[in-house]
C-alpha cells in the first residue's frame, strides 16, 4: 500500500492518504471492523458530496454541513486520509459562519473525490 500525493490550490504537495497511519489504526481492529469503517467513510463522503452539490445548501444548511465535515474529519483522519481531514477541519468554521466560498467548496469536493478513489482501491486491495 502506498501513500497518495496531490497538489493543493497553492501548489504545495499534500498527502491524500497516509498508509502508515492506516496500517497503525487498522492493526488494532479486525478486518471486518476496518471494512465497516471504510464503507461508512465512503457513505459519508458520498452524502457530503451530494449535499454540497445541492443548490444553496451552504447558505441554507451551513451548520449541518459544518457538522458533517467535523465528523468526517475525525473519522478519516485517524485512518490516514490526511487531505480530507485537513480540508474538512478548515471548512467547518467557515461553513458555520457563512464564510465558505466557491474555492473552499471546490477544495472540499476535490478532497472528497480523491478520498473516494482511494477508498475504492482499498476495497479491492486492503493490504
N, C-alpha and C positions, 0 to 999 in steps of 0.2 A: 504494500500500500504506500502511495506517495503523497506528499503534501502538494496541494494545488496553489498556484500563484496567479494573480491578476493585477492589472494596474488600476488604481482608482482615478477619479477625475483629476486629481492634482498630478498624476503621472508617477507617483511612488508605488513601489510594489507592496501588495497587501496579501497576506495569507488567507486563502479561502478556507482551506481545510488543513488542520494540523494532525497528521496521522499519529504522532507520538501521544498527543493528548487523547485522541480517540482510543488508542490501544490501552493507555493507562486507565481511563474510565471504564472501558469495556472489560478489562481484566477483573473487575470487581463484580461483574454481572454475568448471568447465564446468557448463552447465545439467544435464547428466546426473549429474554428481557431486552437485550440490545436491539433485536429485530423489532420488538414492540415500540421501543423509543424511536427508532428510525422511522417507523411507519407514522407515529404521532407527529414527528417533526415534519415529514412530508405533507401530512394533512394540514398542519398549522401554516406551513409555507403557502400551500395552495389557497387556503382560506384567506390569509392576509393579502395575497396577490389579487384575488377576486375582489376583496373589499377595497383595495387601493384603486382598482380599475373601475369602480362604481363612480359615476359622475357625481361630484360634490361630496364625496364621502369624507374627505378631510375636514371640510367646513362643518358638515353635519355630525360626524362621528369621531372627531379628533381624539376625544378622551378614550373611547373604546379602542381606536387604532393604536393609541399610545400604550394602553394596557396590553394589547395583543403583542406589540413589539417588545414590551418589557418581559413578558412571559417567554416569548420566543428567544430573546437574547440570553436569558438564564439557561434555558434548556439546551440550546445548541452550543452555547459557549463551553459548557463542561464536557462536551463531546468533541471539541476541537474545530467547530465551524466558526472560526475567528472573525472572518469578514462580516458575516451576517450578525454576529453578536455585537461587534463594534458599531456597525451602522444602525442596528436596531436601538442600541443604547443612545446613540446620537439623535435618532429620530424621535424617540419617546418624549423628551421635554419640549421639543419643537412642536410636535403634534398636540400636546396638551394645551399649549398657549396659542395655538393657531399660527405659529411662525414657520411651519414647514412649507417649502415651496417646491416647484417642479424639479429642480436639481436634487433636492432631498428625496423626493418620491422616486426619481429615476435611479438614484444610488441604491435605494432600498429594493426596488424591483430587480435591479441587476444582481444584487447580493442574493435575493430570493431565488432567482433563476440559477445562479451558479451553485447555490447550496442544493437545490432540487436536482440538478445534474449530478452532483457528487453523491447525493443520496441514492439515485438510480444506479450508479456504478457500484455503490456499496451493497445494494440489494443483490446484485449479481455476483459480486466478489467481495465478501465481507472480510477477507484476510489481507 
